[in-house]
Amino acid sequence: MAASSSGNRILFPPQMVGVVGLEIHAQIHAASKLFSSSGVRFSAPPNSLVACFDASLPGTLPVLNRRCVEASVMTGLALNCTINRKSLFDRKHYFYADMPAGYQITQQRLPIAVNGSLTYSYLGGRKRNQVVTKNVRIKQIQLEQDSGKSLHDDHRNQTLIDLNRAGVGLMEVVMEADMECGEEAAAAVRELQLILQTLGTCYGNMAEGQLRVDANVSVHRPGEPLGVRTEVKNINSARYVAKAIDYEIQRQMEVLDTGGTILNETRAFDSKSGFMPEPNLPPLFVYESVASVPAGVDPTQVVVIDRLKAILPELPGVKRAQLVEEYGLLPEHSFTLVNEVGLMDYFERVIQKTKAEPRKVIGWVIKELLGNLNQNGLRLTQSPISSEALAELLNILESGHISTSAAKVVFQEMWKLPEKSVKQLVAELDLELISDQEQILQICRRVVDAHPEEVRVIRAGNKKVLNKLMGIVQKETKGRTDPLQVRRILEEMTS
Amino acid sequence: MKLPKYGIFSASIKEFFSTLATITVKRSITCRMWFLSWKIENSVLPQRTKISPDLVDKLESLALVDFGNQEGVNCLEEAIRFADQLHVVNTDGVEPMDSVLENSAALRWRDDNLKLDDCAWELLQLATDTVEEYFVSTQGQIVGRIICAKNPTTL
């Protein structure tokens, strides 16, 4: 069982498969916390965003943030969930220094949304260019509090507590164990991230802890009962999601292969214990439509599902389908456009400014632009080539002033010298196509005359040797000739 | 009334004991007005619960409360005995309430507005141990002590 060279894929023994479920904690994008009015900000000075309630001072009570309710309902709608008209809050008791109350307010019995689904895709197949689409069931979405942060000072053997994060609203999205490996889990997380970012309910920046993934991993032979689960907790990097899960699957398979058993260490206590209803919060009601709101209820105290449904933005899946329809793109291309941050906008800006066909543009955007960005470890915002510049290059290509191979050379130069204009570079590099027919004929004649042996072989029937002559012409002209034209001329001359 | 399982007891053991202290005081006052008090026969109550040493250990670790001595165990058994009286009440078909206000109180929420709070700053001044605006947490387990109410009602 070795990791293949192409990244995440691990070769499993044909019998055993991985079983992966996810619990994803998404920090709700809001100005204030779930039950208190202190602010939500990453990297603020320690203990500067802490209300009395967050520090669990006696006498303080939770007051629910309306924005968090709306965010969780919108997320539930985007994930095809049933929104529970009535949901309840519970306390989950455990002791940890970064949770002053000794319990976390969560929704264990009756969460805000249940029974949804998420459709996700990834590029699979041997060449990684086929869109593979899968589905994962969403068990539930619940509102809960985040805990503070603890920093371990090993030097002085003490733990330092920062309560800035204590009480920040979280949506916990529970995905059933419908996934089989790290790649699928990572793709599901990526799709959820895109959806949350589109909704604006969570910015999903994993490095800042806005999206954290816990994976439940086990292995078994299909048809047999599920194996013992272990938890991989607090994965906070998109790249690490697949790696960590695959590593755990591989570890479990190796243990079982050598006759060992899997130990579940993380659950120190039965997950069912430690819960009690939150007595300080009555049930949470949301209403289906304006008509179903009882008379006399304060309209500012009401969340109406229909109103939120109406303002749901276009989700990534819809955007992908639209790109395919509008521009005739291949599914794998539209997948990449939506998957990479800002790439879709870049592509559409180029389309606007160029006469080139979308299918041609996409090739440049994905292969040349994205390829170079990835090679140099750059994000799209750091691209030395703007959408206007690329459009200009494509226009020059379209109008026949340069050949495709010349355009690629210009592209590389544009990358290195972004301050120079496309026209400037084409002139400096002397890459403009030779338009003088006489000149081309002369060059071809010269090449043909200089290679009598090759001409004889071609005339004898081996047409492949023609490519060699073409190559020589291209080299002589520094790629400034149209290949099709040259081929025609050479064919004539050697017939 | 069906009592919740020990699982929930263990989770809120501190709360339970503080409630018990209050009830015990009130009940002893009631007993003085003998014409208003009533006695429940032992025979209608379930068997007296004995706490095993294993259960004591588990409760101690769950609740981070140190009561593993005879006095502490007696206190807990007396508290359970006291609560056993609730078995006399018929609660068939009655859903337990989470809060006595759950049917009358509407959950009121607030708008997503920021309010600057200097609470943590004040707390940092009061904390015994801080390091550069961080609270310092105690190493190892936090353990409290159960203080038994004087004269728990015996049955």
Interface residues (C-beta under 8 A of the other chain):
Chain A: A30 A31 S32 S36 S37 S38 G39 P45 P46 N47 S48 L49 V50 A51 C52 D54 A55 L57 V63 L64 N65 R66 R67 C68 V69 L88 R91 H93 F95 A97 D98 Y103 S150 L151 D153 R156 N157 Q158 T159 L160 I161 D162 L163 F269 D270 K272 S273 G274 F275 M276 P277 E278 P279 N280 L281 P282 P283 L284 F285 V297 T300 Q301
Chain B: G7 I8 S10 A11 S12 L62 L64 D98 S99 L101 E102 A105 A106 L107 R108 W109 R110 D111 D112 N113 L114 K115 L116 D117 C119 A120 W121 L123 L124 V131 E132 E133 Y134 F135 V136 S137 T138 Q139 Q141 I142
